[in-house]
Amino acid sequence: MAKDLSKIAKQKKIKYFLISFVDLFGVLRSKLVPTEAIKDMQTSGAGFAGFATWLDMTPADSDMFAIPDPESLIQLPWNKEVGWLASDLWMEGKPVDASPRVMLKKQISRLSKKNMVLKSGVESEYFLINSEGTAISDSRDTQSKPCYDQSALMRQYSLIKEICDSMIKLGWGPYQNDHEDANGQFEMNWNYSDSLTTADRHVFFKFMVKTIAEKHGLRATFMPKPFENLTGNGCHAHVSLWSGNKNLFLDKGDRLGLTKLAYNFLGGVLYSAEALSAFFNPSINSYRRIDAPAPTSGASWSPSKISYTGNNRTHMIRIPDPGRFELRLMDGSANPYLLQAGIIASGIDGMEQKRDPGQPLFINMYTEGDKYPNLKKLPSNLEQALEHLSNSEILLSAFGKKNIESYLKLKDQELKDFNSKESFSKKDSITEWEKLNTLDC
């Protein structure tokens, strides 16, 4: 039986609920609902006009209704009067197939039929910048190699502490906070969970970081490449498959600690990597990060080609420990639900088709990658990624042709808007269009 949100509101003294969903472009949409109305909203949902968001609808379409998932409830740590809820979109009595949370749940269902659960954790990097978005917020954060800089980290102590304290109160199990490779860049890690829980928390994490940064007079951005000379914002995912308490990826007898099933799953991700880039690197700005020239720190830490390895951060996939792998392709603009859904869809294909990932490469991809001309390169711009997606029978089958076409249609509109005002080249300066449309992704 679903939790009664009315009773929970009384117990926790919640006065309002944010009934929220994420559209295809990863924008968080919400309605603020008083507690007195939550009983009806829990069964009927909050009404939205789909055309007013990044969903492929028209003004003539019926209202869609966001039906909140009580299991996703998060009481805002900085405002206990408000409870946040992730929701599934419904229209005319049926789920909206092209809504990202529904898309993820369908992939989870495919795994469930195999008695499998994907568990994942995300590492979501962000910059703390000034309100105008023109510079990092700490003018003293100037080291050429600022990663793990204790002084720069501690100058942001009050803000970092408030975010980490919030995660502790929410039971997420945060375990480390650090200054990342770029000046003004940070990362905060919390425990992994099932893919839906991780996706919901990822959505909330971005909202929480931005909100608390504003509270401290700053601005947080997950934009893939907000500064030309600095490392971009990655969003790495650590994944493993489970059946009950058994890690289906763990084989202590293998030199990298993975089972045959894990290699097939990994092989599926490698096989569909070019098409997955349309989900994992969904913004025009994303392609300033992919295969970027070395910034002031000396390394971009982003992938350049489709490859895997052991504990080596120059590859698209690394295997840092037995029983899991880290996918390093995604960036900060990735839709949290499509991120997890894309991993599952390509991984299922890998298992079903027994995709062979080939042998791992134990090389520095940045300096030796060109010695392996047969390795496929990742798309160099969004147009290329979208073309790969449009031709991917695997993802078209997994998500439905109509849903993929809706995503492609909306992205094509975005590209036309950009191209009418700007031009893209990694050699050019980051455009005002990119900043306007991506700083708050």
C-alpha positions in Angstrom: 0.0 0.0 0.0 1.3 3.5 -0.9 2.3 5.8 1.8 -0.4 8.3 2.8 1.1 11.8 2.0 -1.6 13.5 4.1 -0.7 11.6 7.2 3.1 12.1 6.5 2.5 15.8 6.1 0.9 16.0 9.6 3.7 13.9 11.2 6.5 15.9 9.6 4.7 19.3 9.7 4.9 19.7 5.9 2.7 22.6 4.7 3.5 22.4 0.9 4.6 19.8 -1.6 6.6 20.3 -4.8 5.1 17.8 -7.3 7.9 17.6 -9.8 9.0 15.9 -13.0 11.9 16.2 -15.4 11.2 16.9 -19.1 13.2 15.4 -22.0 15.8 18.2 -21.8 16.3 17.5 -18.0 14.5 20.7 -16.9 12.9 20.3 -13.4 9.3 21.3 -13.6 7.0 21.6 -10.5 3.8 22.8 -8.9 3.7 23.9 -5.3 0.7 22.2 -3.7 -0.7 23.0 -0.2 -1.0 20.0 2.1 -4.8 20.3 2.1 -4.8 19.3 -1.5 -2.3 16.5 -1.5 -4.8 13.7 -1.0 -6.4 14.3 -4.4 -3.1 15.0 -6.0 -1.7 11.7 -4.8 -4.4 9.8 -6.8 -5.2 12.2 -9.6 -2.0 14.1 -10.1 -1.1 17.8 -10.7 -2.1 19.0 -14.1 0.5 20.4 -16.6 0.4 21.6 -20.2 3.0 19.4 -22.0 3.6 21.9 -24.8 4.8 24.4 -22.2 7.8 22.1 -21.4 10.4 20.2 -23.4 8.0 17.4 -24.4 6.9 16.8 -27.9 3.3 18.0 -27.6 1.0 20.7 -29.0 -1.1 23.4 -27.3 -4.2 21.3 -28.4 -3.1 18.2 -26.4 -4.9 17.2 -23.2 -3.5 18.1 -19.9 -0.9 15.6 -18.5 -0.9 14.8 -14.9 2.1 14.3 -12.6 1.3 11.6 -10.1 3.8 11.8 -7.3 5.7 8.8 -6.0 5.4 8.8 -2.2 8.6 6.7 -1.9 10.6 9.6 -3.4 9.5 12.1 -0.8 12.3 14.4 0.4 11.6 17.1 3.0 13.7 20.1 2.1 16.5 20.2 4.6 16.7 24.0 4.3 12.9 24.5 4.5 11.1 21.8 6.5 7.7 23.1 5.5 8.2 21.8 2.0 8.3 18.2 0.7 9.7 17.4 -2.8 8.2 14.5 -4.8 9.3 12.9 -8.0 6.4 12.1 -10.3 5.4 10.0 -13.3 3.5 11.7 -16.1 0.1 10.4 -17.2 -2.2 11.5 -20.0 -5.7 10.2 -20.8 -5.3 7.3 -18.3 -2.0 6.1 -19.6 1.7 6.8 -18.7 3.4 9.4 -21.0 5.9 7.1 -22.8 8.2 10.0 -23.7 8.6 11.2 -20.1 12.1 10.4 -18.8 11.1 8.8 -15.5 8.7 6.5 -17.2 11.4 5.7 -19.8 13.7 4.6 -17.0 11.0 2.6 -15.2 10.4 0.6 -18.4 14.1 -0.3 -18.6 14.0 -1.3 -15.0 11.1 -3.5 -15.7 13.0 -5.2 -18.5 15.8 -6.0 -16.0 13.3 -7.1 -13.4 12.0 -9.8 -15.7 15.5 -11.2 -15.7 15.5 -11.0 -11.9 18.2 -8.3 -12.0 18.5 -4.8 -10.5 21.0 -2.2 -11.7 22.7 -0.4 -8.8 24.5 2.8 -9.5 26.2 5.8 -8.0 26.9 9.1 -9.7 29.7 11.6 -9.4 28.2 15.0 -10.4 30.7 17.8 -10.7 29.8 21.5 -10.5 31.4 25.0 -10.4 30.7 27.7 -7.9 30.6 30.9 -9.8 29.4 34.5 -9.5 25.8 35.3 -10.2 26.5 36.7 -13.6 28.2 33.4 -14.7 31.3 35.2 -15.8 33.9 33.9 -13.3 34.5 31.4 -10.5 33.4 32.7 -7.1 36.7 32.4 -5.3 39.2 34.9 -6.7 42.0 33.2 -4.7 41.4 29.8 -6.3 44.2 30.2 -8.9 46.4 27.1 -8.8 47.3 25.5 -12.1 46.7 22.1 -10.4 43.9 22.9 -8.0 42.5 19.4 -7.5 42.1 18.5 -3.8 43.3 22.0 -2.8 42.5 22.1 0.9 42.6 25.9 1.2 40.2 26.4 -1.7 37.9 23.6 -0.3 37.8 25.1 3.2 37.1 28.6 1.9 33.7 27.1 0.8 33.3 25.2 4.0 30.0 26.7 5.1 28.3 26.0 1.8 29.8 22.5 1.3 29.0 21.6 4.9 25.4 22.6 4.5 25.0 20.4 1.4 26.7 17.5 3.0 24.8 17.9 6.3 21.6 17.8 4.2 22.6 14.5 2.6 23.4 13.1 6.0 20.0 14.0 7.3 18.4 12.5 4.2 20.2 9.2 4.8 22.1 9.3 1.5 25.4 8.3 3.1 27.7 11.0 1.8 31.3 10.0 2.3 33.6 12.6 0.8 33.7 16.1 -0.6 36.5 17.5 -2.6 37.8 20.3 -4.8 37.9 19.0 -8.3 40.4 19.5 -11.2 39.3 22.9 -12.2 39.5 26.2 -10.3 36.1 26.7 -8.6 35.0 23.1 -9.2 33.7 20.6 -6.6 32.4 17.1 -6.3 30.4 15.4 -3.5 29.9 11.6 -3.3 27.2 9.6 -1.7 26.3 5.9 -1.5 25.0 4.0 -4.5 21.5 2.6 -4.7 19.1 1.1 -7.2 19.0 3.1 -10.4 15.6 4.8 -9.9 16.5 6.0 -6.4 19.9 7.3 -7.7 18.2 9.1 -10.5 15.7 10.8 -8.2 18.5 11.8 -5.8 20.6 13.0 -8.7 17.7 15.3 -9.8 17.3 16.6 -6.2 21.0 17.0 -5.7 21.3 19.4 -8.6 18.3 21.4 -7.2 19.8 21.4 -3.7 23.2 22.5 -4.7 21.9 25.4 -6.8 19.5 26.4 -4.0 22.1 26.4 -1.2 24.6 28.1 -3.4 22.1 30.9 -4.0 21.5 31.1 -0.3 25.2 31.7 0.2 25.2 34.5 -2.5 26.8 32.3 -5.2 25.6 30.4 -8.3 26.3 26.7 -9.0 26.5 25.4 -12.5 26.6 21.8 -13.9 27.3 23.1 -17.4 29.7 20.8 -19.2 32.3 23.4 -20.2 31.6 26.8 -18.7 35.2 28.0 -19.0 37.5 27.3 -22.0 40.7 27.0 -20.1 39.4 24.8 -17.3 38.3 21.1 -17.0 34.7 20.5 -17.7 31.9 19.1 -15.5 31.7 15.3 -15.9 29.0 13.1 -14.4 30.4 9.7 -14.0 28.4 6.6 -13.2 29.5 3.5 -11.3 27.4 0.5 -12.1 26.8 -3.1 -11.2 24.0 -5.7 -11.6 22.5 -7.5 -8.7 20.2 -10.4 -8.1 19.1 -10.2 -4.4 22.3 -9.9 -2.4 24.5 -11.3 -5.2 26.6 -8.9 -7.3 26.4 -10.4 -10.8 29.4 -8.5 -12.0 31.8 -9.8 -9.3 34.4 -12.5 -10.2 37.4 -12.4 -7.9 39.1 -14.9 -10.2 39.2 -12.5 -13.2 42.2 -10.2 -13.5 39.8 -7.1 -13.5 37.3 -8.7 -11.2 34.4 -9.0 -13.6 32.2 -11.8 -14.7 31.5 -12.8 -18.3 28.0 -11.2 -17.9 29.6 -7.9 -16.8 31.9 -7.9 -19.9 28.9 -8.5 -22.1 27.0 -5.7 -20.4 30.0 -3.4 -20.7 30.3 -4.5 -24.4 26.8 -3.3 -25.0 27.6 0.1 -23.6 30.7 0.3 -25.8 28.7 -0.9 -28.9 26.1 1.9 -28.5 28.3 4.6 -27.1 28.0 6.9 -30.2 24.2 6.9 -30.0 24.2 7.1 -26.2 26.2 10.3 -26.5 22.9 12.0 -27.6 21.5 11.3 -24.1 24.8 11.4 -22.1 26.1 14.6 -23.8 22.9 16.3 -24.7 23.9 19.9 -25.0 25.7 21.8 -27.7 28.2 22.8 -25.1 28.9 19.1 -24.2 31.2 18.8 -27.2 33.6 21.3 -25.9 34.3 18.8 -23.1 34.5 15.6 -25.2 38.1 15.1 -26.5 38.9 18.6 -25.4 42.5 19.9 -25.5 44.3 19.9 -22.2 43.2 22.8 -19.9 45.5 24.6 -17.5 45.6 21.6 -15.1 47.2 19.5 -17.9 44.4 16.9 -18.6 40.7 17.2 -19.6 39.7 13.9 -17.8 37.1 13.4 -20.5 37.1 10.5 -23.0 38.2 10.8 -26.6 37.6 7.4 -28.0 35.4 4.3 -27.2 37.6 2.2 -25.0 37.9 0.5 -21.7 40.6 -0.3 -19.2 41.5 -1.1 -15.6 42.0 1.7 -13.1 42.9 4.4 -15.6 41.0 7.6 -16.0 41.9 8.4 -19.6 39.4 5.9 -21.0 35.7 6.1 -21.5 35.2 3.1 -19.2 37.5 2.2 -16.3 37.2 -0.7 -13.9 38.5 0.7 -10.6 37.6 -2.3 -8.4 36.2 -5.8 -8.8 32.5 -6.1 -9.4 31.7 -2.7 -11.0 32.8 -0.3 -13.7 32.8 3.4 -14.1 31.3 5.1 -17.2 33.0 8.4 -17.7 31.2 9.6 -20.9 28.4 11.6 -19.3 28.5 15.3 -18.4 26.7 17.7 -16.1 23.9 18.4 -18.6 22.8 14.7 -18.8 19.2 14.0 -17.9 19.5 11.9 -14.7 16.7 9.5 -15.8 18.0 9.1 -19.4 21.5 8.5 -18.0 20.4 5.5 -16.1 17.9 4.3 -18.8 20.6 4.5 -21.5 23.0 2.3 -19.4 20.3 -0.3 -18.8 19.1 -0.4 -22.4 22.6 -0.8 -23.9 23.6 -3.2 -21.2 20.6 -5.5 -21.8 21.5 -5.5 -25.5 25.1 -6.5 -24.5 23.9 -9.4 -22.4 21.3 -10.6 -24.9 23.7 -10.4 -27.9 26.7 -11.4 -25.8 28.7 -8.4 -27.0 32.4 -8.9 -26.7 34.1 -5.7 -25.6 37.5 -6.9 -26.8 40.6 -6.7 -24.8 41.2 -3.8 -22.3 43.8 -1.3 -23.3 46.3 -0.4 -20.5 47.6 2.8 -22.1 47.4 6.5 -21.7 44.6 7.3 -24.2 45.6 10.9 -24.3 49.2 10.2 -25.5 48.9 6.8 -27.1 45.4 6.6 -28.4 46.3 7.5 -31.9 48.4 4.3 -32.2 45.0 2.4 -32.3 43.3 3.8 -35.4 40.6 1.1 -35.3 39.2 2.5 -32.1 36.0 4.5 -32.8 36.0 8.2 -31.9 33.1 9.7 -30.0 30.9 12.2 -31.8 32.5 15.6 -32.1 29.2 17.6 -32.0 25.6 17.2 -31.1 24.5 16.8 -34.7 26.7 13.7 -35.1 25.4 12.2 -31.8 21.8 12.7 -32.9 22.4 11.0 -36.2 23.9 8.0 -34.4 20.8 7.9 -32.1 18.4 8.1 -35.1 20.2 5.1 -36.6 20.4 3.0 -33.5 18.1 0.0 -33.8 19.0 -0.9 -30.2 17.8 2.3 -28.7 14.9 2.7 -31.1 13.7 -0.7 -30.0 14.4 -0.1 -26.3 12.7 3.3 -26.0 10.3 3.2 -28.9 10.7 4.8 -32.3 8.1 7.5 -31.5 9.8 8.5 -28.3 13.3 8.7 -29.9 11.8 10.8 -32.8 10.3 13.2 -30.3 13.7 13.7 -28.7 15.3 14.2 -32.0 12.7 16.6 -33.1 13.1 18.8 -30.0 16.9 18.7 -30.2 16.7 19.7 -33.9 14.7 22.7 -32.9 17.3 23.6 -30.3 20.1 23.2 -32.9 18.2 25.4 -35.4 17.8 28.1 -32.8 21.6 28.0 -32.0 22.6 27.9 -35.6 20.5 30.9 -36.4 22.4 33.0 -33.8 25.8 31.3 -33.4 28.3 28.9 -34.9 30.0 26.1 -33.1 33.7 25.2 -33.1 35.8 23.9 -30.3 38.4 26.5 -31.3 35.9 29.4 -30.8 35.0 31.0 -27.6 32.1 29.7 -25.6 29.1 31.5 -27.0 26.5 33.7 -25.2 23.8 31.3 -26.4 25.6 28.4 -24.7 25.8 30.3 -21.4 22.2 31.5 -21.6 20.9 28.0 -22.3 23.2 25.8 -20.4 24.5 27.5 -17.2 21.4 26.4 -15.3 21.1 22.9 -16.8 
